[in-house]
Amino acid sequence: VTLSKDDPEGLCLPPGIPRMYATPFPFQIFQQADRVIFIFEGAAHVWRVVYTDGRPHAKDPNPTYLGDSIGHWEGDTLVTDVIGFNTRTWLDQDGHPHGEALHIMEKFTRLNELSMRYEVTIDDPEMYEKPWTTSYLIPFVPGGELYEYICQENNVDVKHLVGK
């Protein structure tokens, strides 16, 4: 784990994608007819909307922390296509960067009552020679609830972060 004074999460900014799914903070998923909504406990209590109504990406999306997410279902797997990122997040806790050309494809597959498989393909020609894929399991906690978590951009403890 990289401890860095430059870590966006240490500065109370959203960790970004895919990092959000590897943090120790829980999240909840709500499925509606035209979208899937992720609500996160950590990272400034952000939410993410994945539209599943067949719309295309915006032609020139405003770069954001979580990008412009369009999804569809392949059986029981939610497949997302995400573009439109700003460059203020890391891909992981080790500080792997990305550019605004970042294009992410994700697959969320519920394996059973206690786990979900998360697979992500990173395609960023600004930063990496070729696309690459990683995956891991995300545990479910039956009856788990999100708790209030407060992190402020004026984090006064940044002086204790070390590293780069």
C-alpha positions in Angstrom: 0.0 0.0 0.0 1.3 3.4 -1.0 1.0 6.0 1.7 1.2 9.3 -0.1 0.5 12.9 0.6 -0.8 13.0 -3.0 -3.4 10.2 -2.6 -6.7 11.6 -3.8 -8.6 9.4 -1.2 -6.4 10.8 1.6 -7.4 14.3 0.4 -11.1 13.3 0.8 -11.7 13.1 -3.0 -13.5 10.2 -4.7 -11.1 7.2 -5.3 -12.4 6.7 -8.8 -13.0 3.5 -10.8 -12.0 0.8 -10.3 -10.4 1.7 -7.0 -13.8 2.4 -5.4 -14.6 -1.3 -5.5 -11.3 -2.3 -3.7 -11.6 0.1 -0.7 -12.6 -1.3 2.7 -15.8 0.7 2.7 -19.1 -1.0 1.9 -21.5 0.0 -0.9 -25.0 -0.8 -1.8 -26.5 -1.5 -5.2 -30.0 -0.5 -6.2 -31.5 -1.7 -9.5 -34.3 0.2 -11.2 -35.9 -0.3 -14.6 -33.6 2.1 -16.4 -30.5 2.3 -14.2 -28.3 0.8 -11.5 -27.3 3.0 -8.7 -24.2 2.4 -6.5 -24.1 4.2 -3.2 -20.7 4.3 -1.4 -20.1 4.7 2.4 -16.6 6.0 2.0 -15.0 8.6 -0.3 -17.2 11.6 0.5 -20.4 9.6 0.2 -20.5 9.6 -3.6 -23.0 7.7 -5.8 -22.7 6.3 -9.2 -25.5 5.9 -11.8 -25.1 3.3 -14.6 -27.8 3.9 -17.2 -29.3 0.7 -18.7 -32.0 2.3 -20.9 -30.0 2.0 -24.1 -28.8 5.6 -24.3 -25.4 6.3 -25.9 -22.6 8.1 -24.2 -22.6 11.8 -24.3 -20.7 13.1 -27.3 -18.4 15.2 -25.3 -18.9 14.2 -21.6 -17.8 16.6 -18.9 -14.8 14.9 -17.2 -15.8 13.6 -13.8 -14.4 11.4 -11.0 -16.6 8.4 -11.9 -17.1 9.0 -15.6 -20.1 8.5 -17.9 -21.4 5.0 -17.3 -23.6 3.1 -19.7 -24.6 -0.5 -18.9 -26.5 -3.5 -20.2 -27.3 -7.0 -18.9 -25.7 -10.1 -20.3 -27.7 -12.7 -18.4 -27.1 -12.1 -14.7 -24.0 -9.9 -15.4 -24.1 -6.1 -15.4 -21.6 -4.9 -18.1 -20.6 -1.3 -18.0 -18.8 0.9 -20.5 -17.3 4.0 -18.9 -15.7 7.1 -20.5 -15.4 10.8 -19.5 -13.0 10.7 -16.6 -11.0 13.6 -15.1 -7.4 12.8 -14.1 -7.8 13.4 -10.3 -8.1 9.7 -9.3 -5.9 6.7 -9.1 -6.7 3.3 -10.6 -5.6 1.6 -7.4 -4.1 2.3 -4.0 -0.6 2.0 -5.4 -1.1 5.2 -7.4 -1.4 3.9 -11.0 -2.5 7.0 -12.9 -4.8 7.4 -15.9 -5.5 10.1 -18.5 -8.7 11.6 -19.8 -8.8 9.0 -22.6 -9.4 6.3 -20.0 -12.0 3.8 -21.2 -13.2 1.2 -18.7 -15.3 -1.9 -19.2 -16.6 -3.6 -16.1 -18.5 -6.8 -15.3 -20.4 -7.3 -12.1 -21.6 -10.9 -11.6 -23.3 -12.1 -8.4 -21.9 -15.5 -7.7 -23.9 -16.4 -4.6 -25.4 -14.8 -1.6 -22.0 -13.8 -0.2 -19.9 -12.7 -3.2 -19.8 -10.9 -6.4 -17.1 -11.1 -9.1 -15.8 -7.8 -10.3 -13.8 -7.7 -13.6 -12.5 -4.6 -15.1 -10.6 -3.8 -18.3 -8.5 -0.7 -18.4 -7.9 0.9 -21.8 -5.9 4.1 -21.7 -3.6 4.8 -24.6 -2.2 7.9 -22.9 -0.7 5.8 -20.0 -0.5 2.2 -21.0 0.8 0.3 -24.1 -2.2 -2.0 -24.3 -5.5 -2.7 -22.5 -5.3 -4.9 -19.4 -7.8 -6.8 -17.3 -8.0 -7.7 -13.6 -10.7 -9.2 -11.4 -11.4 -10.0 -7.8 -14.2 -11.0 -5.5 -16.2 -8.5 -3.5 -17.8 -9.9 -0.4 -21.5 -9.3 0.6 -22.5 -8.8 4.2 -26.1 -9.9 4.7 -27.9 -7.2 6.6 -25.0 -4.8 6.2 -25.8 -1.1 6.4 -23.9 2.0 5.3 -22.8 4.2 8.1 -22.1 7.9 8.2 -18.6 8.6 7.2 -17.3 12.2 7.0 -14.2 13.2 5.2 -13.6 16.8 4.4 -11.5 18.4 1.6 -9.9 20.5 4.4 -8.5 17.3 6.0 -6.2 18.6 8.7 -4.4 15.2 9.0 -2.8 15.3 5.6 0.5 16.2 7.3 0.6 12.6 8.6 0.5 11.1 5.1 4.0 10.2 3.8 5.6 9.2 0.6 5.9 10.6 -2.8 
